[in-house]
Amino acid sequence: MHQQESPHLPPRLWATFVQKKEKDPKWFDDLMTKYKVVYAEAEAALEKGDWKKVGVLADKNHKLLQDLTVSCKELDDLVEIARKAGACGAKMAGTGRGGLMWAICLDEKSQNTVFDALSKAAPQAWKTEFA
């Protein structure tokens, strides 16, 4: 495989992907197939406004990102805190191994509970909503 740089990932992280794919192409292809299914299902759920399903798919996506070793302990801990506090789903975001995650809550009460829990564990936490 040609080891060109990714326009979206830091070089060290891209090198990790390349190494994993070269070491076990079937594993990597299977993971990418699962990712594409989750992506398509999430797109459909977003179009329908099915936030509960989006939450479930966010959890599935985060697991795939963990399998790909893109996540890190700190993000995994925040995702777990959000889930335990009442989020219907949570996942890391960004290019990986950094400090950004998001959670989906179905109502204001659960959003406030999740926000409070994350505020105790993370350097920053924000709330927003979609109309």
N, C-alpha and C positions, 0 to 999 in steps of 0.2 A: 504494500500500500504506500502510496506517495505521501510523505509526511509534510504536507503544506500546512500553514497556520490557518486556524479558523478565524473568520472575521468577528466571531461572537464570543470566543472563549480565550482566557489567558493562555499563553503558550504552554505553561507547565501542565495545566488541566487538559489541554488538547493532546499533549503528548501521552497523558495517562489514558485517554480514550483510544488513541492509536495503538498503544501497547496492549490494552485489553482486547481490542478487536483482533489484533494479530495473534495473540495468545490463544484465544478461543472464539473464532468467528461465529460458530453456531450459537453459543451463549449470547454473544453480542447481537446477532440477528434476531434471536428469540426475544430479547429484551426490547429491541427497537419495534418489533411487531406488536408486543404488548403496549408499548408507548403509543403507537399509532392508533390502536383500538381505544385506549383511554382518551386520547386527544379527540377522536371523532365523536365519542359518546359525550364528552364534556362540551364540545361545540354544540351538539344537538340539545343538551340539557340547558345550556345558556340561552339558546334561541327560544326555548320553551319557558324560560324563567323558573326552571326546576332547581332551586337552590339546594335542596336536600341532596339531590343526585350529584350536583356539582361538588358538594362537600365530600360525598363518598368517593367520587373520582379524584378529588384533590388528595385524599388519603392514599389511593392506589398509585397516583403519580409520585407522591413523596416516597413510597416504598420502592418504586422503580429507580428513582434518583439515588436512594440509599444503595440499592444494588449496584448502581453504576459508580458508586463511591464519590458522588458529587456533593452530597450533604456532609455535614460535620456534626460532632456531638452537641455543640452549642445550639445549632438549628434543630436537631432532632429533639433536644430537651424542650425548646420553645414550642415546637409542634405538639409534643406530648402534653405540655402544660395547657395549651389552648384546648386540646381535645378533652382533657380531664375536667377543664373548667366549663365545658358545655358547647364548644364549637362543633358543628356537624361535620367539619372537615378542615384540614390545615395542611400546608405544604411549604417547603422552601421555594424561594424564587430567585431570579438572577442567574448568574453564570456558575454559581456553586462555590462551596467552601467559604462562603462569606456570611454576612449577617442579615439576611432578609427573608422573612416568611410572612404568610398571610393566613387568616382563618376566616371561615364563613360561619356566621351565626344567623339563626332564623328569626330572632326577635331582639328587641332592645334590651330586655333583661339579661339574656344570655350574652349579648354583646358586651354589656357592662361588666358582667362576671369575668368573661374572658379577658377584657381589657385590664381589669384590676389584677388578675393573676399574671398576665404578661408584664404589666408595669412593675411588678415586684421582682421579676426575673430578668428583664431585658433593659438595656440602657435607654431605649425609647420605645414607645408604643403609640399608635394612632388609631382612631376610629373613623370610619366613613360608612356611607350607605349608598346603595343603588336604588333608584326609583323604579 
